[in-house]
């Protein structure tokens, strides 16, 4: 069954490069980025995991834990870690799940029928501290992910949790946000103060801070 936005992310127990974990216990109280990669010792995946390692400081500031998964065995993950560090410039600093029996891959529907093998596509699940799935992305195997966009959407999810607001196209932290249509302009001005009405349904206001 497909995982939908708002669903509780399925938990699992699995062997990782950081030892055996229970997923919900491992991420307890944190946001998580769970992402699959097709195979170890492959070029696109090496750049992706290297980029994830380099972003650890940004993830930490946002209360986010990253965790990867592929169908390769744990021995391959550990051997591959050296290449990830050399190519990306940062040593592996997050766990990689070994999923040779495809338990996690099936649980999160990460396998792509018709691709001629049983490796995972490039799936991304952003999961909040209450274990709810807040965003899903799926890329084909031939296209590397934009990890700046993954960080940006975490920022957007976290800011929209603070108030009845939404983020516009191409929003970045520091930019104005949109007052939710469920809030009248009068109520918005009482709550936010600075509200600019462009259309009755489109009102800008500065982004709230935690």
Secondary structure, 3 states (H helix, E strand, C coil): CCCCCCCECCCCEEEECCEEEEHHHHHCCCEEEEEECCCCCCHHHHHHHHHHHHCHHHHHHCCEEEEEEECCCHHHHHHHHHHHHHHHCCCCCCEEEECCCCHHHHHCCCECCCCCCCCECEEEEEECCCCEEEEEEEECCCCCCCHHHHHHHHHHHHHHCCCCEECCCCCCCCCCEEECCCCCHHHHHHHHCCEEEEECCEEEECCCCC
